[in-house]
């Protein structure tokens, strides 16, 4: 435990991160985070702006990145999901064809799935299968087989580093794994008519929440060391809650609730925890509509991918009838923030301010640099913009990655969450000041 804790606090991960940093310097490298690149008029038509930006951002990426050159990895997997959502929102066949070319390239090359980061692109592949592209089902099946049989910790949590030898040097369970694995399991269960995949996805969500959701703030820590009594990394007491990690959790949680049947044994607890997490996140939203990379540290930079994931989860939860009018207002505030961070120049629209790969190290979150046109930042931005556009369009809007929650269930979940303490009063106390935002 002591060795793994020391490594988690930064010895080996920091060294590896520095090596990667000097080996590959991405465009727009900075420590500024997500900042407004242009002003939006107060009376701007946000729906029209989102629709135009969806095309501009997607086309900018496609023009600069041949699909056959994209890796089969988590960042490109988030990107693929974002482009799939952009296709669903716009019906532009070029986006679908780009995804097909990407998936075909990896179908020809074959997969080697060894850890959670190797599973993410299967979600976009499964959406293509559900749309009639059956040729991609072998890719999905290989990922699902890994997800169901990957190593678990003593308490049953999916081990993020899977079969990699270095897994003993790092925390066992990382919150990132939930988005990489659970949405695919939910859809695969429906595709095959087999509840085993759905049930394992729900079980993993519940295990992760029980071990990573702070009972005081309702926010989630990044990772869990499953030895002895167990330990969160960073600890709850440190109050270091990473925005992107909480975004992974909210997206996976809202998505699961859209697919679980009303009588599922885990659904009520998942609903209670989802409502508490969303309420806590909403109260950390900055005046820009975005979120700081450390949710309780307003001096940390605001970050694009984490903000986009949180806003996607919020907007989708509203659209499914799970979250209420306050969340709708926060989602639309966030839409303006997402539009403002785009860099528009020479006919291109680039997504700025995405933090680079981040290990569960308390000291690293504030100093991890940000960059422009990072694959998962672009993907998360497209996911959020598509969902926000659907929210603005109303019931007749975008469909595809969604399924409605029952009205009765929504009411039950809302009653259940009343048992939890009011996060509104807690956050200023934790910050040691009268309110969260200074600006």
PECORSUL-V457241 format. One record per residue. PHI is phi in radians with two decimals (* if undefined). OMEGA is omega in radians with two decimals (none if undefined). D_FIRST is the distance of its C-alpha to the first C-alpha in whole Angstrom. Layout:
PHI,OMEGA,D_FIRST / PHI,OMEGA,D_FIRST
This chain:
*,-3.11,0 / -1.13,3.14,4 / -1.12,-3.10,6 / -1.17,3.11,5 / -1.13,3.13,6 / -1.06,3.12,9 / -1.15,3.14,10 / -1.12,-3.13,10 / -1.38,2.94,12 / 2.40,-3.03,14 / -1.17,-3.12,14 / -1.26,3.14,15 / -0.99,-3.13,16 / -1.15,3.12,19 / -1.11,3.12,20 / -1.13,3.13,21 / -1.12,3.11,22 / -1.12,3.11,25 / -1.07,3.13,26 / -1.11,-3.12,26 / -1.07,-3.11,28 / -1.34,-3.13,31 / -1.33,-3.04,31 / -2.40,3.13,32 / -1.81,-3.08,34 / -1.32,3.13,35 / -1.19,3.08,38 / 1.25,-3.09,38 / -1.08,3.13,35 / -2.86,3.01,35 / -2.08,-3.14,32 / -1.47,-3.06,35 / 1.34,-3.11,34 / -1.50,3.11,36 / -2.17,-3.13,39 / -1.18,3.13,43 / -1.65,3.12,45 / -2.77,-3.10,48 / -1.61,3.04,50 / -1.79,3.11,50 / -1.10,-3.12,53 / -1.00,-3.08,53 / -1.73,-3.12,55 / -1.11,3.07,54 / -1.40,-3.04,54 / -1.11,3.13,50 / -1.07,3.13,51 / -1.13,3.13,53 / -1.10,3.13,51 / -1.10,-3.13,48 / -1.07,3.13,50 / -1.18,-3.12,51 / -1.20,3.08,48 / -0.99,3.11,46 / -1.14,-3.06,49 / -1.10,-3.13,48 / -1.18,-3.13,45 / -1.12,-3.11,45 / -1.18,3.07,48 / -1.09,3.13,46 / -1.12,-3.08,43 / -1.05,-3.12,45 / -1.13,-3.03,48 / -1.76,-3.00,45 / -2.36,3.05,43 / -1.01,-3.04,44 / -1.10,-3.11,42 / -1.20,-3.12,42 / -1.62,-3.12,40 / -1.39,-3.14,37 / -1.31,2.97,34 / -1.61,-3.04,32 / -2.66,-3.01,29 / -1.14,-3.12,28 / -1.08,3.09,30 / -1.20,3.07,33 / -1.16,3.07,32 / -1.10,3.08,32 / -1.01,-3.12,36 / -1.07,3.09,37 / -1.11,3.12,37 / -1.09,3.13,38 / -1.21,3.05,41 / -1.06,3.12,42 / -1.17,3.08,42 / -1.12,3.08,44 / -1.12,3.12,46 / -1.11,-3.11,46 / -1.36,-3.00,47 / -1.99,-3.07,50 / 1.08,3.10,51 / -1.36,-3.05,51 / -1.15,3.11,51 / -1.11,3.14,50 / -1.23,3.08,47 / -1.08,-3.11,47 / -1.17,3.08,48 / -1.08,3.11,45 / -1.10,3.12,43 / -1.02,3.14,45 / -1.10,3.10,45 / -1.07,-3.10,41 / -1.19,3.12,40 / -1.12,3.13,43 / -1.04,-3.13,42 / -1.41,3.01,38 / -1.11,3.11,40 / -1.23,-3.07,42 / -1.33,-3.07,39 / 1.50,-3.09,37 / -1.89,2.93,33 / -2.27,-3.06,30 / -1.74,-3.06,27 / -2.12,3.14,24 / -2.75,-3.01,22 / -1.03,-3.10,23 / -1.14,3.10,24 / -1.51,-3.02,27 / -1.76,-2.91,28 / -1.01,-3.09,29 / -1.10,-3.13,33 / -1.10,3.14,34 / -1.13,3.09,34 / -1.17,3.10,37 / -1.07,-3.14,38 / -1.19,3.06,38 / -1.09,3.07,41 / -1.17,3.09,43 / -1.09,-3.14,43 / -1.15,3.11,44 / -1.57,3.08,47 / 1.99,3.13,48 / -1.54,-3.06,47 / -1.10,-3.12,46 / -1.10,-3.09,45 / -1.64,-3.11,42 / -1.08,3.09,40 / -1.05,3.07,39 / -1.07,-3.12,37 / -1.12,-3.08,35 / -1.10,3.13,35 / -1.15,3.12,33 / -1.16,-3.14,31 / -1.12,3.10,31 / -1.04,3.09,30 / -1.06,-3.06,27 / -1.03,-3.12,26 / -1.38,-3.05,27 / -2.08,3.14,25 / -1.14,3.13,22 / -1.01,3.06,19 / -2.04,3.07,17 / -1.36,3.13,14 / -0.95,3.11,14 / -1.52,3.05,16 / 1.76,-3.13,18 / -1.34,3.08,17 / -1.07,3.13,18 / -1.43,-2.99,16 / -1.05,-3.08,17 / -1.47,2.94,17 / 0.93,-3.06,19 / -1.70,-3.12,20 / -1.25,-3.10,19 / -1.03,-3.08,17 / -1.32,-3.04,15 / -1.04,-3.12,13 / -1.20,-3.10,10 / -1.62,-3.02,10 / -2.20,3.03,10 / -0.97,-3.07,10 / -1.23,-3.00,11 / -1.87,3.08,14 / -1.98,-3.09,16 / -1.05,3.13,19 / -0.95,-3.05,22 / -1.00,-3.03,22 / -1.12,3.11,24 / -1.18,-3.10,27 / -1.09,-2.94,27 / -1.98,-2.88,27 / -1.16,3.14,28 / -1.03,3.10,31 / -1.17,3.12,32 / -1.08,-3.13,32 / -1.06,-3.11,34 / -1.29,3.13,37 / -1.13,3.09,36 / -1.06,3.11,37 / -1.20,-3.14,40 / -1.07,-3.06,41 / -1.66,-3.08,41 / 1.13,-3.06,41 / -2.20,-3.06,38 / -1.28,-3.08,36 / -1.04,-3.09,33 / -1.22,3.09,32 / -1.06,-3.10,33 / -1.14,3.11,31 / -1.21,3.06,28 / -1.06,3.12,28 / -1.13,3.13,28 / -1.11,3.12,25 / -1.12,3.10,23 / -0.99,-3.10,24 / -1.17,3.11,24 / -1.08,3.14,20 / -1.11,-3.14,19 / -1.10,-3.12,22 / -1.14,-3.10,20 / -1.81,-3.07,17 / -2.04,-3.11,18 / -1.50,-3.11,21 / -1.15,-3.12,21 / -1.21,-3.12,23 / -1.55,-3.04,25 / -1.62,-3.02,26 / 1.51,3.11,26 / -1.48,-3.03,24 / -2.00,3.01,21 / -1.40,-2.99,18 / -1.44,-2.98,17 / -2.60,-3.09,14 / -2.43,3.03,12 / -1.66,-3.05,8 / -1.69,3.02,9 / -2.32,-3.14,7 / 1.01,-3.14,8 / -1.30,-3.11,10 / 1.52,-3.09,9 / -2.68,3.04,9 / -1.38,3.09,12 / -2.28,-0.17,12 / -1.14,-3.10,14 / -1.20,3.06,14 / -1.01,-3.05,17 / -1.14,-3.13,18 / -1.26,-3.12,18 / 1.04,3.11,21 / -1.76,-3.10,20 / -2.04,-2.98,22 / -1.47,-3.06,23 / -1.09,-3.07,26 / -1.12,3.10,26 / -1.07,3.10,23 / -1.20,3.02,25 / -1.15,3.05,28 / -0.93,-3.08,26 / -1.13,-3.08,26 / -1.13,3.14,29 / -1.07,-3.11,31 / -1.14,-3.08,29 / -1.25,3.11,30 / -1.10,3.13,33 / -1.08,3.14,34 / -1.10,3.14,33 / -1.14,3.08,35 / -1.29,-3.05,38 / -1.95,-3.10,37 / -1.31,3.08,36 / -1.19,-3.07,39 / -1.02,-3.09,40 / -1.61,-3.11,39 / -1.09,-3.03,36 / -1.11,-3.11,34 / -1.66,-2.93,31 / -1.16,-3.09,33 / -1.09,-3.14,34 / -1.16,3.08,30 / -1.07,3.13,30 / -1.15,3.11,33 / -1.02,-3.10,32 / -1.21,3.10,29 / -1.11,-3.14,31 / -1.11,3.14,33 / -1.21,3.11,31 / -1.09,-3.12,29 / -1.09,3.14,32 / -1.09,3.13,34 / -1.14,3.14,31 / -1.11,-3.10,31 / -1.02,-3.09,35 / -1.42,3.02,35 / -1.78,-3.10,33 / -1.13,3.12,35 / -1.33,-3.12,37 / -1.12,3.10,41 / -1.26,-3.03,41 / 1.70,-3.13,39 / -1.72,-3.08,36 / -2.32,3.07,33 / -1.22,-3.11,31 / -1.08,2.91,27 / -1.86,-2.91,26 / -1.07,-3.12,27 / -1.76,-3.13,27 / -2.19,-3.07,28 / -1.28,3.04,32 / -1.54,3.02,32 / -1.38,-3.07,29 / -1.19,2.99,32 / -1.37,-2.95,33 / -2.28,-2.95,32 / -1.31,-3.02,34 / -1.12,3.11,31 / -1.08,3.11,29 / -1.06,-3.10,33 / -1.13,3.12,35 / -1.13,3.12,32 / -1.07,-3.12,32 / -1.17,3.04,36 / -1.05,3.14,36 / -1.08,3.12,34 / -1.13,-3.07,36 / -1.10,3.14,40 / -1.19,3.09,39 / -1.08,3.06,38 / -1.13,-3.07,41 / -1.14,3.10,43 / -1.48,-3.13,42 / 1.43,-3.07,43 / -1.65,3.08,40 / -1.83,-2.97,40 / -1.81,-3.00,43 / -1.17,3.11,45 / -1.12,3.13,42 / -1.24,3.07,40 / -1.05,3.14,43 / -1.09,3.12,44 / -1.13,3.13,41 / -1.11,-3.11,41 / -1.23,3.00,44 / -1.08,3.11,43 / -1.15,3.12,40 / -1.03,3.12,43 / -1.14,3.10,45 / -1.11,3.12,41 / -1.12,3.12,41 / -1.17,-3.06,44 / -1.22,-3.07,44 / -1.47,3.11,41 / -1.24,3.00,43 / -1.69,-3.10,45 / -1.95,-3.07,48 / -2.76,3.07,50 / 0.93,3.09,53 / 1.38,3.14,53 / -1.94,3.01,49 / -2.22,-3.04,46 / -1.97,3.12,43 / -1.55,-3.07,40 / -1.89,2.89,38 / 1.37,3.11,35 / -1.67,3.11,32 / -1.24,-3.13,29 / -1.33,-3.07,27 / -0.86,-2.95,24 / -2.26,3.07,21 / -1.52,3.12,18 / -1.30,-3.11,15 / -2.27,-3.01,15 / -0.96,-3.05,17 / -1.40,-2.97,19 / -1.60,-2.98,20 / -1.07,-3.09,22 / -1.21,-3.02,25 / -1.82,3.07,26 / -1.15,-3.09,25 / -1.24,3.06,29 / -1.96,-3.12,31 / -2.60,-3.14,34 / -1.79,3.06,37 / 0.92,3.01,38 / -1.44,-2.98,34 / -0.90,-3.08,34 / -1.30,3.03,32 / -1.20,3.07,34 / -1.11,-3.14,37 / -1.09,3.13,36 / -1.12,3.10,34 / -1.07,3.13,37 / -1.13,3.08,40 / -1.03,-3.10,38 / -1.16,-3.11,38 / -1.08,3.12,42 / -1.12,-3.12,43 / -1.23,3.10,42 / -1.16,3.07,43 / -1.09,3.10,46 / -1.09,3.12,46 / -1.11,-3.14,46 / -1.23,3.14,49 / -1.30,3.14,51 / 1.57,-3.03,51 / -1.00,-3.10,51 / -1.51,-3.02,53 / -1.43,-3.03,50 / -1.09,3.03,47 / -2.27,3.07,46 / 2.52,-3.12,44 / -1.64,-3.01,40 / -2.26,2.99,41 / -2.66,-3.00,42 / -1.27,2.97,43 / -1.51,3.13,42 / -1.31,3.13,44 / -1.11,-3.14,46 / -1.08,-3.13,45 / -1.13,3.13,42 / -0.98,-3.13,41 / -1.13,3.13,43 / -1.09,-3.13,41 / -1.12,-3.14,38 / -1.11,3.10,39 / -1.14,-3.08,40 / -1.15,-3.05,37 / -1.25,3.14,35 / -1.09,3.14,37 / -1.27,-3.09,35 / -1.52,3.11,32 / -1.16,-3.09,33 / -1.35,-3.11,35 / -1.17,-3.13,32 / -0.96,-3.11,35 / -1.38,-3.05,35 / -1.30,-3.00,32 / -1.11,3.08,31 / -1.05,3.12,34 / -1.13,3.12,32 / -1.10,3.13,29 / -1.37,-3.12,30 / 1.25,-3.14,32 / -2.52,-3.06,36 / -1.28,-3.12,38 / -2.74,-3.03,38 / -1.41,-3.02,35 / -1.61,3.03,38 / -1.63,-3.04,39 / -1.47,none,41
